[in-house]
Amino acid sequence: MNPFSFFKNAPGETQPSPGIPGVNYLNAVGALEDAGFWILREGEHVVMTDGTRILTLPRNNPVNALTMDGIVRDAGLSAEKFRKLL
């Protein structure tokens, strides 16, 4: 058995669609700042925190929709709330 087979979708399944489209990383940083996060450091990635959570955003334009969806979820925000912050 392939050790990575659990990453594949079962036959007939599709990957869930993200609730957030790919966005410019600067827009995402601004929206997360509005949600109470601040920048800890910048390099190839932007690392942000709210004092409890730590988020890492790639400096891609646009940030992949699935990646952005995971970041928003890790931030404790809903897709709707994040879209309003954009």
C-alpha positions as CSV (number, residue, x, y, z in Angstrom):
1,M,0.0,0.0,0.0
2,N,1.2,3.5,-0.9
3,P,1.8,5.5,2.3
4,F,0.5,8.6,0.6
5,S,-2.7,7.0,-0.7
6,F,-4.8,8.7,2.0
7,F,-4.2,12.0,0.3
8,K,-6.1,10.9,-2.8
9,N,-9.8,11.4,-3.2
10,A,-12.0,8.2,-3.2
11,P,-13.4,7.3,-6.6
12,G,-16.2,9.7,-7.5
13,E,-15.2,12.3,-4.8
14,T,-14.1,15.8,-5.8
15,Q,-12.0,18.1,-3.8
16,P,-14.1,20.7,-1.8
17,S,-14.2,24.1,-3.5
18,P,-12.6,26.9,-1.4
19,G,-14.8,29.6,-0.1
20,I,-12.2,32.2,-0.9
21,P,-10.8,33.0,-4.3
22,G,-7.0,33.5,-4.6
23,V,-6.1,37.0,-3.4
24,N,-3.1,39.3,-3.5
25,Y,-1.0,38.6,-0.4
26,L,-0.9,42.4,0.5
27,N,-4.8,42.5,0.5
28,A,-4.8,39.4,2.7
29,V,-2.3,40.9,5.1
30,G,-4.5,44.1,5.3
31,A,-7.6,42.1,5.9
32,L,-5.9,40.0,8.6
33,E,-4.6,43.2,10.2
34,D,-8.2,44.5,10.3
35,A,-9.1,41.2,12.1
36,G,-6.6,41.9,14.8
37,F,-3.4,40.3,13.6
38,W,-0.1,42.0,13.2
39,I,3.1,41.2,11.3
40,L,5.9,39.4,13.3
41,R,8.4,39.2,10.4
42,E,8.6,39.2,6.7
43,G,10.8,37.3,4.3
44,E,9.8,34.8,1.7
45,H,6.6,34.5,3.8
46,V,4.8,36.9,6.0
47,V,4.3,35.7,9.6
48,M,1.4,37.2,11.5
49,T,0.0,36.7,15.0
50,D,-2.9,37.9,17.2
51,G,-1.0,36.9,20.3
52,T,-2.5,33.4,20.3
53,R,-2.4,32.1,16.7
54,I,0.5,32.3,14.3
55,L,-0.2,32.5,10.6
56,T,2.2,32.1,7.7
57,L,1.3,33.6,4.3
58,P,3.3,33.0,1.2
59,R,4.2,36.2,-0.8
60,N,2.6,34.9,-3.9
61,N,0.3,36.9,-6.2
62,P,-2.3,35.6,-6.0
63,V,-2.2,33.3,-3.0
64,N,-3.7,30.0,-4.1
65,A,-7.4,29.7,-3.2
66,L,-7.0,26.5,-1.2
67,T,-4.0,27.9,0.7
68,M,-5.9,31.1,1.5
69,D,-8.9,29.1,2.7
70,G,-6.7,27.2,5.1
71,I,-5.1,30.4,6.4
72,V,-8.4,32.0,7.0
73,R,-9.6,28.9,8.8
74,D,-6.5,28.9,11.0
75,A,-7.1,32.5,11.8
76,G,-10.5,31.5,13.2
77,L,-12.5,33.5,10.6
78,S,-15.3,32.4,8.3
79,A,-14.9,32.8,4.6
80,E,-17.8,35.4,4.6
81,K,-16.1,37.5,7.4
82,F,-12.8,37.4,5.5
83,R,-14.4,38.5,2.3
84,K,-16.0,41.5,4.1
85,L,-12.5,42.4,5.5
86,L,-11.1,42.4,2.0
